Amino acid sequence: MAGPAPETRLLPVRAALVLLSLGQGVPGAWALLAPRFFYDGFPLPSLAWVTKFPPYNEHLVRDLGALSLGLAAVLLMAAVSPERRLVRAAAFGVLAFTVPHLIFHAAHLGRFDTVDVVGQLISQVAPIAVSVMVLVLSRKSHLQDT
């Protein structure tokens, strides 16, 4: 009896890459296109995590948005064309951003209420877990080798 078709086996990798792309692309577009609104209202206006790290710097926020959109583009390309090296490079790219990001936030949780601490830790750890999952799945899935 044959297992699932190769395309079906790629679905979790592709879905994870799209999810990671949205996680980078949505806030990235927000920061690039509306930097002050991003600074004052990310992730929600009632939470406003970024304002806990003043001062506001439009250039820095826009650059963060542009870099996040660049990473989102690579993640989407890997989802559309799931070649092993591209998929793994995209996942490692997410880890290169999110691991130091988590370390910084973990060292500065004292600025936040408990609900914000929980939200930040979940939002910081989730892309790390998804990226590791992509790396594990990409070792044994039917991705093309280039």
PAGUKOL-759073 format. One record per residue (C-alpha): x, y, z; residue number from 1. Coordinates in nm, 2 decimals, decimal comma. Example, Ala and Ser with C-alpha at 12.3 -4.5 7.8 and 13.67 -1.06 7.14 Angstrom:
BEGIN
1,23  -0,45  0,78  1 $
1,37  -0,11  0,71  2 $
***
This chain:
BEGIN
0,00  0,00  0,00  1 $
0,15  0,33  -0,10  2 $
0,17  0,63  0,14  3 $
0,03  0,97  0,07  4 $
0,12  1,14  -0,25  5 $
0,43  1,36  -0,23  6 $
0,22  1,68  -0,27  7 $
0,01  1,58  0,03  8 $
0,33  1,52  0,24  9 $
0,44  1,87  0,15  10 $
0,12  2,03  0,28  11 $
0,24  2,08  0,64  12 $
0,56  2,23  0,53  13 $
0,39  2,47  0,29  14 $
0,12  2,56  0,55  15 $
0,39  2,63  0,81  16 $
0,58  2,85  0,57  17 $
0,27  3,05  0,48  18 $
0,19  3,09  0,85  19 $
0,54  3,21  0,92  20 $
0,51  3,45  0,62  21 $
0,19  3,60  0,76  22 $
0,35  3,63  1,10  23 $
0,63  3,84  0,94  24 $
0,44  4,01  0,66  25 $
0,14  4,15  0,84  26 $
0,33  4,34  1,11  27 $
0,60  4,41  0,86  28 $
0,35  4,59  0,62  29 $
0,20  4,76  0,92  30 $
0,53  4,89  1,04  31 $
0,64  5,00  0,69  32 $
0,32  5,17  0,59  33 $
0,20  5,32  0,92  34 $
0,51  5,33  1,15  35 $
0,36  5,56  1,41  36 $
0,04  5,36  1,43  37 $
0,25  5,04  1,46  38 $
0,46  5,19  1,74  39 $
0,15  5,31  1,93  40 $
-0,07  5,01  1,88  41 $
0,12  4,68  1,82  42 $
-0,01  4,42  1,87  43 $
-0,34  4,58  1,97  44 $
-0,40  4,94  2,07  45 $
-0,50  4,83  2,42  46 $
-0,17  4,64  2,46  47 $
0,09  4,87  2,28  48 $
0,40  4,66  2,35  49 $
0,64  4,87  2,14  50 $
0,57  5,19  2,33  51 $
0,73  5,03  2,63  52 $
1,06  5,09  2,45  53 $
1,08  5,46  2,38  54 $
1,17  5,68  2,20  55 $
0,97  5,64  1,87  56 $
1,20  5,63  1,57  57 $
1,02  5,64  1,23  58 $
1,33  5,53  1,04  59 $
1,39  5,23  1,26  60 $
1,02  5,12  1,26  61 $
1,00  5,15  0,88  62 $
1,33  4,95  0,84  63 $
1,20  4,68  1,06  64 $
0,88  4,66  0,85  65 $
1,08  4,64  0,53  66 $
1,31  4,37  0,66  67 $
1,01  4,17  0,79  68 $
0,85  4,20  0,45  69 $
1,17  4,07  0,29  70 $
1,17  3,77  0,52  71 $
0,80  3,71  0,44  72 $
0,88  3,71  0,07  73 $
1,15  3,45  0,11  74 $
0,91  3,24  0,32  75 $
0,63  3,27  0,05  76 $
0,88  3,17  -0,22  77 $
0,98  2,86  -0,02  78 $
0,61  2,77  0,02  79 $
0,54  2,81  -0,36  80 $
0,86  2,64  -0,47  81 $
0,95  2,40  -0,18  82 $
1,31  2,31  -0,27  83 $
1,48  2,17  0,03  84 $
1,76  2,43  0,05  85 $
1,53  2,72  0,01  86 $
1,28  2,58  0,27  87 $
1,56  2,53  0,52  88 $
1,72  2,87  0,45  89 $
1,39  3,04  0,51  90 $
1,33  2,85  0,84  91 $
1,69  2,93  0,95  92 $
1,62  3,30  0,86  93 $
1,32  3,30  1,08  94 $
1,53  3,15  1,37  95 $
1,80  3,41  1,31  96 $
1,55  3,68  1,38  97 $
1,32  3,52  1,64  98 $
1,57  3,36  1,88  99 $
1,75  3,69  1,96  100 $
1,41  3,87  1,96  101 $
1,29  3,62  2,22  102 $
1,61  3,66  2,43  103 $
1,57  4,04  2,43  104 $
1,20  4,02  2,53  105 $
1,26  3,76  2,80  106 $
1,52  3,99  2,96  107 $
1,27  4,28  2,96  108 $
0,94  4,13  3,08  109 $
0,94  4,34  3,39  110 $
0,79  4,62  3,19  111 $
0,47  4,43  3,12  112 $
0,16  4,30  3,30  113 $
0,11  3,93  3,32  114 $
-0,13  3,91  3,02  115 $
0,13  4,09  2,81  116 $
0,41  3,86  2,93  117 $
0,21  3,55  2,84  118 $
0,11  3,70  2,50  119 $
0,47  3,80  2,42  120 $
0,61  3,46  2,52  121 $
0,35  3,28  2,31  122 $
0,41  3,51  2,01  123 $
0,78  3,48  2,04  124 $
0,80  3,10  2,09  125 $
0,54  3,00  1,83  126 $
0,75  3,10  1,52  127 $
1,05  2,93  1,67  128 $
0,85  2,61  1,72  129 $
0,70  2,63  1,37  130 $
1,05  2,69  1,22  131 $
1,20  2,39  1,40  132 $
0,90  2,19  1,28  133 $
0,98  2,30  0,92  134 $
1,34  2,20  0,96  135 $
1,25  1,86  1,10  136 $
0,99  1,79  0,83  137 $
1,22  1,92  0,55  138 $
1,47  1,65  0,64  139 $
1,23  1,37  0,57  140 $
0,97  1,51  0,34  141 $
0,97  1,48  -0,04  142 $
1,12  1,82  -0,11  143 $
1,32  1,86  -0,42  144 $
1,69  1,88  -0,38  145 $
1,85  2,15  -0,60  146 $
***
